[in-house]
Structures are given as C-alpha cells and as structure tokens.
Amino acid sequence: MAGLASGSRGWIAPALAMAVLAALFIGATRVKPQGDWLALRIQELERAAPANPPRSIVATRYRGQRVYFVARRCCDFPSALYAADGRLLCHPDGGFIGRDERCADFQLPGPDAEVVWVDPRAVP
C-alpha cells in the first residue's frame, strides 16, 4: 500500500491472523523448510513459551526473492523478515519504532504466500 503514514502498519497483524486461521481451518500442511536455518529457527520457536496469537512463519515473495516472515510475539517485539538463505533482511513491524525503513514497502500476504509453520500449542 503506497503512501502509508508512519505508524499505520496495523494491517499486518490482522492479515497474518487471517492467513494463520485459513491454514488451520483448511488443514494446510507444513511446507518443507528451505534450509537448515529455517528448521533451526522453528526449533527455537518451539522451545520458547507459547504466544497469543500463536507464532507463525509465512513464506512469500518480496522484491523478487523468496522470503520468510516470522511474526512477532507481541506489540513491543519486532517481526523478522529473512531471505531464503537465512539472512535477516529487516523487521517489517513491531518494536518500539513500529517499522524498519529497510522494508517499509513489505506487505503481507504477498504473492504466493503460504504458511510454513504455526505453533500448535494452545495458549491458556
């Protein structure tokens, strides 16, 4: 969305929530991780305390490349956007600042978006 004002990135969380819910209700299967770094990242997330909403990873395309969006666990923690080789590209939303200018144009869901992983643990 061109022309978004600073701090108006509130659409990412609802869009991600819709993608996660769709994956859960449609019975989407886990996409095979693209490299050891992603499998290790999933293991790290599975060892951490469950979050509400559940943590998730969505694969999509951004600036012509395959990327992985790791959703934030809460408002003051940033999300993360990784390249297919595991390099951290930026933090699209969250944190104290609210967005990272290196990827201010990142939008979710992007083209070919697919849920790679959703934390299956229920949060009380």
N, CA, C and O of each residue as an XYZ file, in Angstrom:
496
protein
N       0.838     -1.175      0.000
C       0.000      0.000      0.000
C       0.878      1.232      0.000
O       1.532      1.527      1.000
N       0.902      1.924     -1.059
C       1.718      3.119     -1.163
C       1.113      4.233     -0.336
O      -0.106      4.333     -0.192
N       1.972      5.058      0.198
C       1.519      6.240      0.909
C       1.046      5.994      2.319
O       0.329      6.829      2.871
N       1.419      4.876      2.929
C       1.012      4.644      4.305
C       1.740      5.607      5.222
O       2.947      5.808      5.086
N       1.033      6.184      6.129
C       1.637      7.097      7.086
C       2.403      6.308      8.138
O       2.113      5.137      8.383
N       3.366      6.948      8.745
C       4.152      6.302      9.800
C       3.221      5.829     10.897
O       2.329      6.562     11.324
N       3.435      4.578     11.363
C       2.625      4.034     12.433
C       1.331      3.403     11.969
O       0.545      2.964     12.808
N       1.072      3.336     10.677
C      -0.187      2.774     10.190
C      -0.001      1.343      9.708
O      -0.706      0.904      8.799
N       0.930      0.613     10.296
C       1.216     -0.748      9.876
C       0.326     -1.743     10.603
O       0.647     -2.931     10.626
N      -0.768     -1.310     11.191
C      -1.651     -2.183     11.939
C      -2.328     -3.239     11.094
O      -2.956     -4.140     11.652
N      -2.233     -3.176      9.788
C      -2.884     -4.143      8.900
C      -2.115     -5.451      8.823
O      -2.693     -6.462      8.424
N      -0.811     -5.479      9.194
C      -0.021     -6.702      9.054
C      -0.534     -7.783      9.995
O      -0.699     -8.929      9.577
N      -0.791     -7.444     11.254
C      -1.245     -8.447     12.227
C      -2.581     -9.064     11.817
O      -2.698    -10.289     11.847
N      -3.606     -8.273     11.431
C      -4.850     -8.898     11.001
C      -4.685     -9.757      9.749
O      -5.312    -10.810      9.636
N      -3.849     -9.318      8.808
C      -3.628    -10.112      7.595
C      -2.944    -11.422      7.933
O      -3.287    -12.468      7.382
N      -1.979    -11.366      8.836
C      -1.293    -12.583      9.244
C      -2.251    -13.502      9.994
O      -2.245    -14.714      9.780
N      -3.062    -12.939     10.860
C      -4.035    -13.751     11.596
C      -4.985    -14.463     10.636
O      -5.321    -15.629     10.847
N      -5.418    -13.774      9.588
C      -6.300    -14.401      8.603
C      -5.592    -15.548      7.899
O      -6.193    -16.599      7.676
N      -4.321    -15.364      7.546
C      -3.561    -16.422      6.874
C      -3.394    -17.622      7.784
O      -3.517    -18.763      7.340
N      -3.113    -17.371      9.058
C      -2.942    -18.463     10.010
C      -4.250    -19.209     10.207
O      -4.273    -20.440     10.185
N      -5.335    -18.476     10.399
C      -6.638    -19.125     10.584
C      -7.034    -19.928      9.359
O      -7.561    -21.033      9.485
N      -6.787    -19.387      8.176
C      -7.110    -20.121      6.948
C      -6.326    -21.417      6.880
O      -6.863    -22.459      6.505
N      -5.062    -21.350      7.243
C      -4.232    -22.559      7.210
C      -4.739    -23.593      8.199
O      -4.765    -24.786      7.897
N      -5.142    -23.142      9.378
C      -5.631    -24.080     10.387
C      -6.954    -24.713      9.980
O      -7.128    -25.921     10.138
N      -7.881    -23.931      9.465
C      -9.202    -24.452      9.115
C      -9.206    -25.255      7.819
O      -9.995    -26.188      7.673
N      -8.349    -24.910      6.895
C      -8.297    -25.632      5.630
C      -7.460    -26.894      5.771
O      -7.515    -27.781      4.919
N      -6.685    -26.973      6.850
C      -5.861    -28.152      7.062
C      -4.578    -28.096      6.270
O      -4.101    -29.118      5.777
N      -4.014    -26.908      6.144
C      -2.775    -26.757      5.382
C      -1.672    -27.581      6.029
O      -1.586    -27.681      7.253
N      -0.844    -28.158      5.200
C       0.278    -28.939      5.702
C       1.498    -28.060      5.793
O       1.585    -27.023      5.136
N       2.439    -28.480      6.610
C       3.674    -27.725      6.777
C       4.483    -27.795      5.485
O       4.684    -28.874      4.927
N       4.933    -26.663      5.025
C       5.791    -26.596      3.848
C       7.182    -27.029      4.286
O       7.631    -26.661      5.371
N       7.864    -27.799      3.462
C       9.204    -28.264      3.812
C      10.137    -27.065      3.965
O      10.248    -26.251      3.049
N      10.815    -26.946      5.125
C      11.727    -25.827      5.326
C      12.811    -25.776      4.259
O      13.328    -26.810      3.837
N      13.148    -24.576      3.831
C      14.147    -24.362      2.789
C      15.512    -24.109      3.413
O      16.013    -22.986      3.369
N      16.110    -25.126      3.984
C      17.446    -24.976      4.553
C      17.461    -25.221      6.041
O      16.442    -25.113      6.722
N      18.633    -25.552      6.528
C      18.794    -25.862      7.945
C      18.455    -24.682      8.837
O      17.931    -24.884      9.932
N      18.733    -23.457      8.411
C      18.477    -22.292      9.240
C      17.011    -22.204      9.614
O      16.681    -21.838     10.742
N      16.123    -22.535      8.680
C      14.694    -22.433      8.948
C      14.252    -23.526      9.924
O      13.458    -23.265     10.828
N      14.751    -24.721      9.751
C      14.433    -25.800     10.687
C      14.922    -25.441     12.090
O      14.231    -25.702     13.075
N      16.114    -24.842     12.183
C      16.638    -24.427     13.479
C      15.801    -23.308     14.084
O      15.564    -23.289     15.292
N      15.355    -22.381     13.252
C      14.509    -21.271     13.743
C      13.195    -21.815     14.283
O      12.716    -21.358     15.321
N      12.606    -22.786     13.589
C      11.357    -23.400     14.050
C      11.593    -24.100     15.390
O      10.763    -23.995     16.294
N      12.695    -24.800     15.526
C      13.017    -25.460     16.798
C      13.151    -24.440     17.928
O      12.686    -24.685     19.041
N      13.780    -23.301     17.652
C      13.901    -22.242     18.658
C      12.534    -21.738     19.092
O      12.276    -21.560     20.282
N      11.667    -21.511     18.124
C      10.324    -21.027     18.439
C       9.530    -22.064     19.228
O       8.740    -21.706     20.102
N       9.731    -23.334     18.928
C       9.023    -24.400     19.641
C       9.534    -24.554     21.076
O       8.796    -25.023     21.942
N      10.777    -24.169     21.338
C      11.323    -24.229     22.701
C      10.897    -23.022     23.539
O      10.904    -23.088     24.768
N      10.533    -21.939     22.890
C      10.114    -20.727     23.605
C       8.695    -20.902     24.147
O       7.951    -21.780     23.711
N       8.346    -20.062     25.088
C       6.986    -20.088     25.642
C       5.981    -19.781     24.534
O       6.258    -18.965     23.655
N       4.822    -20.427     24.571
C       3.800    -20.135     23.558
C       3.329    -18.681     23.654
O       3.337    -18.078     24.727
N       2.930    -18.150     22.538
C       2.452    -16.768     22.473
C       0.985    -16.754     22.054
O       0.473    -17.735     21.515
N       0.324    -15.641     22.307
C      -1.069    -15.467     21.905
C      -1.181    -14.133     21.176
O      -1.041    -13.092     21.818
N      -1.426    -14.115     19.866
C      -1.724    -15.249     18.986
C      -0.487    -16.120     18.776
O       0.636    -15.681     19.026
N      -0.696    -17.359     18.315
C       0.432    -18.272     18.123
C       1.456    -17.712     17.137
O       1.090    -17.063     16.156
N       2.738    -17.965     17.400
C       3.807    -17.571     16.483
C       3.650    -18.342     15.184
O       3.120    -19.452     15.170
N       4.109    -17.754     14.106
C       3.985    -18.402     12.806
C       5.079    -17.912     11.867
O       5.722    -16.889     12.103
N       5.268    -18.676     10.795
C       6.199    -18.302      9.737
C       5.454    -18.415      8.421
O       4.835    -19.439      8.132
N       5.517    -17.355      7.626
C       4.847    -17.320      6.329
C       5.909    -17.102      5.254
O       6.715    -16.176      5.343
N       5.901    -17.960      4.243
C       6.802    -17.797      3.099
C       6.063    -17.001      2.031
O       4.876    -17.225      1.790
N       6.765    -16.077      1.397
C       6.167    -15.261      0.341
C       7.294    -14.732     -0.551
O       8.446    -15.145     -0.413
N       6.961    -13.831     -1.451
C       7.968    -13.196     -2.315
C       8.001    -11.710     -1.986
O       6.974    -11.082     -1.731
N       9.216    -11.171     -2.002
C       9.414     -9.753     -1.726
C      10.608     -9.290     -2.550
O      11.697     -9.857     -2.463
N      10.389     -8.263     -3.342
C      11.436     -7.725     -4.226
C      12.072     -8.827     -5.073
O      13.288     -8.859     -5.258
N      11.235     -9.725     -5.580
C      11.683    -10.759     -6.496
C      12.349    -11.969     -5.870
O      12.835    -12.841     -6.590
N      12.383    -12.042     -4.557
C      13.024    -13.192     -3.929
C      12.108    -13.862     -2.913
O      11.184    -13.244     -2.385
N      12.379    -15.124     -2.652
C      11.644    -15.886     -1.649
C      12.082    -15.393     -0.278
O      13.279    -15.306     -0.004
N      11.114    -15.066      0.593
C      11.406    -14.585      1.936
C      10.517    -15.304      2.939
O       9.513    -15.919      2.582
N      10.913    -15.209      4.202
C      10.177    -15.842      5.296
C       9.889    -14.793      6.356
O      10.803    -14.180      6.908
N       8.612    -14.597      6.633
C       8.153    -13.626      7.626
C       7.881    -14.373      8.923
O       7.033    -15.265      8.969
N       8.607    -14.004      9.980
C       8.402    -14.596     11.297
C       7.632    -13.571     12.116
O       8.143    -12.501     12.447
N       6.396    -13.921     12.435
C       5.508    -12.995     13.144
C       6.033    -12.671     14.536
O       6.650    -13.507     15.196
N       5.779    -11.464     14.958
C       6.189    -11.032     16.299
C       5.323    -11.706     17.352
O       4.221    -12.172     17.061
N       5.828    -11.754     18.567
C       5.052    -12.381     19.632
C       4.193    -11.384     20.379
O       3.236    -11.762     21.056
N       4.525    -10.131     20.261
C       3.738     -9.088     20.922
C       4.115     -7.739     20.323
O       5.054     -7.626     19.536
N       3.384     -6.757     20.703
C       3.482     -5.415     20.144
C       4.861     -4.764     20.261
O       5.288     -4.080     19.331
N       5.563     -4.956     21.368
C       6.851     -4.289     21.546
C       8.029     -5.103     21.037
O       9.179     -4.697     21.206
N       7.760     -6.248     20.415
C       8.807     -7.072     19.838
C       8.670     -7.011     18.322
O       7.556     -7.092     17.804
N       9.772     -6.873     17.605
C       9.660     -6.779     16.141
C       9.461     -8.133     15.475
O       9.920     -9.158     15.980
N       8.782     -8.127     14.350
C       8.724     -9.302     13.497
C      10.066     -9.362     12.756
O      10.897     -8.463     12.886
N      10.264    -10.426     11.983
C      11.524    -10.546     11.251
C      11.242    -11.045      9.840
O      10.352    -11.868      9.626
N      12.005    -10.540      8.888
C      11.899    -10.971      7.500
C      13.270    -11.498      7.087
O      14.268    -10.779      7.116
N      13.292    -12.799      6.693
C      14.536    -13.470      6.338
C      14.572    -13.784      4.848
O      13.543    -14.079      4.240
N      15.759    -13.718      4.272
C      15.981    -14.174      2.895
C      15.975    -15.700      2.910
O      16.053    -16.311      3.975
N      15.883    -16.315      1.737
C      15.836    -17.769      1.634
C      17.084    -18.433      2.198
O      17.037    -19.599      2.590
N      18.197    -17.713      2.246
C      19.429    -18.291      2.788
C      19.587    -18.051      4.287
O      20.600    -18.432      4.873
N      18.585    -17.420      4.912
C      18.601    -17.213      6.354
C      19.114    -15.865      6.811
O      19.135    -15.592      8.011
N      19.529    -15.014      5.885
C      19.973    -13.660      6.266
C      18.782    -12.836      6.732
O      17.734    -12.832      6.086
N      18.942    -12.136      7.855
C      17.907    -11.229      8.327
C      17.885    -10.011      7.416
O      18.890     -9.313      7.289
N      16.750     -9.752      6.783
C      16.625     -8.604      5.886
C      16.190     -7.357      6.637
O      16.732     -6.274      6.418
N      15.207     -7.509      7.527
C      14.660     -6.352      8.214
C      13.615     -6.792      9.232
O      13.364     -7.983      9.416
N      13.012     -5.805      9.887
C      11.921     -6.014     10.836
C      10.721     -5.198     10.333
O      10.637     -3.999     10.601
N       9.785     -5.845      9.599
C       8.685     -5.112      8.974
C       7.730     -4.384      9.916
O       7.146     -3.370      9.534
N       7.563     -4.883     11.138
C       6.642     -4.217     12.062
C       7.011     -4.567     13.488
O       7.868     -5.414     13.740
N       6.341     -3.889     14.424
C       6.558     -4.147     15.837
C       7.741     -3.381     16.389
O       8.352     -2.562     15.703
N       8.048     -3.664     17.636
C       9.137     -2.966     18.304
C       8.714     -1.579     18.734
O       7.564     -1.183     18.546
N       9.636     -0.851     19.303
C       9.322      0.490     19.798
C       9.124      1.487     18.661
O       8.340      2.428     18.784
N       9.832      1.280     17.559
C       9.752      2.208     16.430
C       8.522      1.935     15.580
O       7.914      2.869     15.057
N       8.146      0.666     15.433
C       6.951      0.323     14.677
C       7.221     -0.231     13.299
O       6.385     -0.956     12.759
N       8.373      0.088     12.703
C       8.723     -0.477     11.405
C      10.184     -0.185     11.099
O      10.815      0.675     11.712
N      10.683     -0.914     10.154
C      12.073     -0.817      9.737
C      12.071     -0.209      8.337
O      11.472     -0.776      7.422
N      12.712      0.902      8.160
C      12.702      1.588      6.864
C      13.316      0.766      5.737
O      13.050      1.028      4.564
N      14.149     -0.246      6.088
C      14.757     -1.076      5.043
C      13.712     -1.881      4.289
O      13.964     -2.313      3.164
N      12.539     -2.091      4.886
C      11.493     -2.860      4.202
C      10.123     -2.239      4.462
O       9.144     -2.950      4.687
N      10.062     -0.929      4.430
C       8.814     -0.217      4.695
C       7.725     -0.573      3.689
O       6.544     -0.368      3.968
N       8.102     -1.106      2.515
C       7.117     -1.462      1.493
C       6.680     -2.924      1.561
O       5.907     -3.370      0.713
N       7.159     -3.679      2.555
C       6.760     -5.084      2.674
C       5.292     -5.173      3.068
O       4.831     -4.463      3.961
N       4.557     -6.066      2.382
C       3.146     -6.275      2.676
C       2.884     -7.763      2.799
O       3.449     -8.570      2.060
N       2.025     -8.116      3.735
C       1.613     -9.494      3.912
C       0.098     -9.536      3.818
O      -0.537     -8.670      4.418
N      -0.520    -10.444      3.134
C       0.117    -11.518      2.390
C       0.647    -11.025      1.058
O       0.047    -10.167      0.411
N       1.761    -11.571      0.665
C       2.376    -11.223     -0.603
C       2.035    -12.271     -1.645
O       1.248    -13.179     -1.379
N       2.618    -12.155     -2.822
C       2.357    -13.137     -3.868
C       2.847    -14.513     -3.443
O       3.931    -14.643     -2.875
N       2.059    -15.527     -3.714
C       2.409    -16.912     -3.387
C       2.620    -17.135     -1.895
O       3.410    -18.003     -1.522
N       1.947    -16.387     -1.031
C       2.110    -16.552      0.412
C       1.599    -17.918      0.848
O       0.534    -18.368      0.426
N       2.384    -18.567      1.702
C       1.967    -19.852      2.252
C       2.487    -19.974      3.672
O       3.613    -19.581      3.977
N       1.649    -20.523      4.528
C       2.029    -20.721      5.916
C       3.008    -21.886      5.981
O       2.696    -22.993      5.542
N       4.186    -21.634      6.528
C       5.217    -22.655      6.663
C       5.056    -23.375      7.991
O       5.188    -24.597      8.061
N       4.771    -22.619      9.043
C       4.689    -23.194     10.379
C       3.801    -22.326     11.248
O       3.840    -21.098     11.164
N       2.992    -22.980     12.092
C       2.192    -22.307     13.107
C       2.403    -23.074     14.401
O       2.310    -24.301     14.412
N       2.678    -22.386     15.469
C       2.881    -23.033     16.760
C       1.592    -23.751     17.151
O       0.555    -23.109     17.320
N       1.645    -25.075     17.297
C       0.426    -25.840     17.570
C      -0.017    -25.793     19.029
O      -1.101    -26.278     19.352
N       0.791    -25.227     19.911
C       0.455    -25.214     21.334
C      -0.634    -24.187     21.624
O      -0.597    -23.057     21.138
N      -1.580    -24.601     22.411
C      -2.657    -23.686     22.795
C      -2.177    -22.783     23.929
O      -1.441    -23.224     24.812
N      -2.591    -21.534     23.902
C      -2.267    -20.597     24.962
C      -3.479    -20.503     25.871
O      -4.588    -20.244     25.404
N      -3.274    -20.714     27.187
C      -4.436    -20.658     28.111
C      -5.047    -19.285     28.190
O      -6.020    -19.083     28.917
